[in-house]
Amino acid sequence: MSQSPRHHAVLPRLRRVEGQIRGISRMVQERRYCIDVIQQLTAARKALDQVSLRIMNGHINACVSEAIRRREGAKKINELMQTINRFVK
């Protein structure tokens, strides 16, 4: 898969999450207060969810839309629905 501008746009967000995870790891090593660690884990998970939503939005606007134009959308829509079901569980 080539790197489109859509993919390039999420890289800074992923780097930020990566930094969050490193910070959480340090917090655990330092035996920081559990609630503080959980709060940071929740923030990191929400940040990853936002990245997932951006990528999913790009997929819908590019891949799924193109498949529908080619009258081959059923497979892409099914694939998308499976992904959404995994995302919300």
C-alpha positions as CSV (number, residue, x, y, z in Angstrom):
1,M,0.0,0.0,0.0
2,S,1.5,3.3,-1.0
3,Q,1.5,6.2,1.5
4,S,-1.2,8.7,0.6
5,P,-1.7,12.1,2.2
6,R,-4.4,10.5,4.4
7,H,-1.9,8.1,5.9
8,H,0.7,10.8,6.3
9,A,-1.8,12.9,8.3
10,V,-2.2,10.2,11.0
11,L,1.6,9.7,11.6
12,P,2.0,12.6,14.0
13,R,-1.0,11.4,16.0
14,L,0.5,7.9,16.2
15,R,3.8,9.3,17.3
16,R,2.0,11.2,20.1
17,V,0.3,8.0,21.2
18,E,3.7,6.2,21.1
19,G,5.0,8.9,23.5
20,Q,1.9,8.4,25.7
21,I,2.6,4.7,25.9
22,R,6.2,5.3,26.8
23,G,5.1,7.7,29.5
24,I,2.6,5.1,30.9
25,S,5.4,2.5,30.9
26,R,7.5,4.9,33.0
27,M,4.6,5.5,35.3
28,V,4.3,1.7,35.9
29,Q,8.0,1.4,36.5
30,E,7.9,4.2,39.0
31,R,4.9,2.6,40.7
32,R,2.7,5.6,40.2
33,Y,-0.8,5.8,41.6
34,C,-3.0,3.2,39.8
35,I,-5.8,5.7,39.0
36,D,-3.3,8.0,37.3
37,V,-2.0,5.2,35.2
38,I,-5.6,4.1,34.3
39,Q,-6.4,7.7,33.3
40,Q,-3.4,7.8,31.0
41,L,-4.3,4.4,29.5
42,T,-7.8,5.7,28.8
43,A,-6.4,8.8,27.1
44,A,-4.1,6.7,24.9
45,R,-6.9,4.4,24.0
46,K,-9.2,7.3,23.0
47,A,-6.3,8.8,20.9
48,L,-5.9,5.4,19.1
49,D,-9.7,5.3,18.5
50,Q,-9.5,8.8,16.9
51,V,-6.7,7.5,14.6
52,S,-8.8,4.5,13.7
53,L,-11.8,6.7,12.9
54,R,-9.7,9.0,10.6
55,I,-8.3,6.0,8.8
56,M,-11.8,4.5,8.5
57,N,-13.2,7.8,7.2
58,G,-10.4,7.9,4.5
59,H,-11.1,4.3,3.6
60,I,-14.8,5.0,3.1
61,N,-14.2,8.2,1.1
62,A,-11.6,6.5,-1.1
63,C,-11.7,2.7,-1.3
64,V,-15.3,2.1,-0.6
65,S,-16.6,4.9,-2.7
66,E,-14.4,3.8,-5.6
67,A,-15.7,0.2,-5.3
68,I,-19.3,1.4,-5.3
69,R,-18.6,3.5,-8.5
70,R,-17.2,0.3,-10.1
71,R,-20.4,-1.6,-8.8
72,E,-18.2,-3.8,-6.6
73,G,-19.1,-2.2,-3.4
74,A,-20.8,-5.1,-1.6
75,K,-17.5,-6.8,-0.7
76,K,-15.9,-3.5,0.6
77,I,-19.1,-2.6,2.5
78,N,-19.1,-6.1,4.1
79,E,-15.4,-5.7,5.0
80,L,-16.1,-2.3,6.5
81,M,-19.0,-3.5,8.6
82,Q,-16.8,-6.3,10.0
83,T,-14.2,-3.8,10.9
84,I,-16.7,-1.5,12.5
85,N,-18.1,-4.4,14.6
86,R,-14.5,-5.2,15.8
87,F,-14.0,-1.5,16.6
88,V,-17.1,-1.1,18.8
89,K,-16.6,-4.3,20.8
